[in-house]
Amino acid sequence: MADGYDDRTDVLTVSGWKPWPLVDGTETFATVDPSSGSLVYQAATATVHRDFRGPMYRMDSKNIWAEFIR
């Protein structure tokens, strides 16, 4: 689980992909149920937008590209 995303990351919501900077906290986000591995949609418990200076972790594959903090 990531603690934050960079401003170039899109997140999957029930309405489709949305750039992280446009997230306002009212969205329902796609998540993975760890017990079944199924995709489910859940409301966020909180969202935070702030500047961050520090290391970012990068995930880059055929289908996904993201940078996040941990």
Secondary structure, DSSP 8 states (H G I E B T S, - for coil): --SEE-TT-EEEETTEEEEGGG--S--EEEEE-TTT--EEEEE-S--------S--EEEE-SS-EEEEE-
